[in-house]
Amino acid sequence: EREVKATAKLSHWNSIEIFDYGHADDGTFYYVMEFLPGMNMQEMVSRYGPLTPERVIHLLAQTCDALGEAHEMGLVHRDIKPANIFAAKRGGLYDVAKLLDFGLVKPVTSIENTQLTQEGSVTGSPLYMSPEQATGDSEPDGRSDIYCLGAVAYFLLTGRAPFDYKQPIKVLIAHSQETPTPPSDFADVPTDLEAVVMKCLEKDPNERFSNVLEMRNA
């Protein structure tokens, strides 16, 4: 219900559109969202391999636009990963990006509700999680989403996450301590695009882009 209420406030065409929500007679919570023909980025790379740099830029620039509205409203997504970015066919156009699943979204200004987020719990997907989410040292803000988006860009370009360990705990430690191997070691990635990705993946939030519009422009 929190997810739907947060998402329903968003009107950007690159965010998933919620038409209705409520409770059925038996108490079950439901929501109605737009139908999206296409596939998510995880499925796309798993099926067809890494995307071309041009296509990655096209999809992620749209994702930045969607995130820009959310951040402007004080909402941090917290779970950006390839499975949560959809390449849809909309209005006769292909590769229209849709940002899905605001399940962990939380107003930056909200008071912590201990029933929803237990003290010391980790929120997000380990392979694409920011260092501050992994360690819990500081409250994630918009720059945390920028890190996650950089990790997604890395995956789309190379077919692998920045830290591809099998054990989730090793992945979390790597996010907080290890420097990722440049994506050009695994794929043909232009130097300027690689610089954008690596800036997103800086450990210190202050070293990343200060907002998604700045990242989009880069």
N, C-alpha and C positions, 0 to 999 in steps of 0.2 A: 504494500500500500504506500509506503514511503517512497519507493522507487517510482511508482506510477504518478504520484502527486508531484514529485520533483520533475519528472519527464514531461508531464502535461503542461508545465509552465513554459517549456521551451517551444519556440515557434520556428526555429531555423530549419530549412528544408533538408539539411544534411543530418538532422536528428530524427530519430524514429518518432512518428506521429501517433499520439494516443487519442482515440476517438471517444472512448467511454470507459468507465470503470464503476464497480459497485459490488454488492454482496448478493449472491443468489439466495433463494428461500431457505436453503439448508445452511447458510452462513459462509459458503465458499466464496472467497474473494476472486473476482475475475476482472480482466481488462481486455479491451478491444483495440488492437493496433493496426496500422496500415499493412496490407499484404505486400511483401517484397519478393518479386521474382529475381533470382540471382543466387549468389553464394557468398559466404563470409570469407575473409582473407585466409584463415587457417585452411579451409577446404580448398581454396583456389591454389595456394602454394603446394599443399599436399598432393593435389591432383596434377598440376601443370608445372610445378617447379618455381623458382624465383621469378619475380616480375622484372620487366625492364625498368631502368631508372626513370624514364619518362612517365611510365604508368604509376610508379610509386609516388612520384611528385604530384601527379594529377589526383590520386585518391587521398593522399595525406593532406594536401592543401585544403581539400573540402572538409576533411576531418578537423583540421585546425579551425575552420570557419565555424563548425558546429560547436566545438569546445569553447571558442571565443565567446559565444552567447552564454553558455553555461557559466563560465568563469565570471563574466560580467554580472551575472545574477548571484554570484557568491557560491556557486556549486562546483565542487571538485568531483570528478568522475571516480577516480581511485581504482578502476579495474579495466584500463584500456589494454586490450590484447587483440591479436589477429581475429579471434572468433567473435569479437564485439564490433568489428568494422565490416560492413556489408557492402558488396559491389552490386548494386541493383540496376534493373532496367526501369526507368521512370520517364514518362512523357516521350517515349520513343528513343530515349538516349540510354546508352550503356555506361557502365562504370560511374553511376551516381552513388557516391559514398553515403552510407547511413551509419551513424554512431548509435549502437544499441546498448541495452543492459546497463541502466544507471542504478543497478542494484546496490552498489556501495556508495552511491552519491550522498554527500552530506553537506549541508550548508556550512560554510567556513565558520560562521559566527555561532552555530548551535551549541548548546550546552551538552556535554557528553551524556548520553543516555546509557547507563551501565547495562540495561537489559538488552540493548541492541549491539553494543560493542563491549565485550568484556575487557577488563584491564589487562594489558599485555598481549592481547590477541593480535594476529596478523591479518590485515585485510588486503585483498588483491590476489593476483596470480603470480606465483614465485618467478616464473621465467621472464616476466615483464614488469617487475616491481621496482619502485624507486628505492634507493638506499635508505631514505628516511622511513619508508614503509617497512622495510626489512628489519631495521634496528629498533623502530619505535622511539627514536631519540627526539624527533620533532613532529609536529602535526603537519601532515601533507597539505600543500597548497597547489595552486595552478602549476607551479614549476615541477611538482611531482608528476602530474599528468604529462608534462613535456618530456620528462625522462621516459615514461612508459611509451609515449609515441615514438621516441627515438629508438627504443628497443623493438617496437613493431616495425619501424622502417628498416632496421638491421635485418630482421627476419624476412621481410618482403624482398629485400635485395639479395640475400644470401641463402635463404631456405633454412636458416638456423638461428636460434636465439643467441643473444650476446654471450650468455653463460649457459652452456648446454650440458650441464651435469645431470646425472640421473637422480641423485639425491636432492630433494628440495632444500635441505639445510645447507648443502654446499652452494647451491644457487644463491640463497639469501646472503651467505657470507661473501660470496663473490661480488654481488651487487654493492656491498658496503666496502669492500677492500680491493678488489682486482680491477685492473684496467682492461677493458675488452680488446680483443684482437681487432685491428682495423678490418672493416668489411671487405676492403679490396683484396685482402689475403684469400678470400673465398669466392669472389665474383668480380666481374668487370664493373667497378663503381667509379664514376667520375670523381676527381679530387675534391671539387667544390661541394658535391653532395655528401661525400664522406665526412667532410669537415662539419657540415650541419648535423649529421647523425652523431658524431663524436662529441660535439658541443652539448647536444641533448643529454648525452650519457655521462656528463660530468658528475662526480660524487657530490660536490658542493652545489646546492641549488643556486647560489649566487653566481656560479660560473656558467650556468645554462642560459638560454634565452629568458628574458625577464617575463615574457608573455607569449601566447600562441600566435598573435599577430606578427610579432617579431620573427618567430620561427617560420611562419608561413611565407613572409617576405624573403627570408633567407633561402 
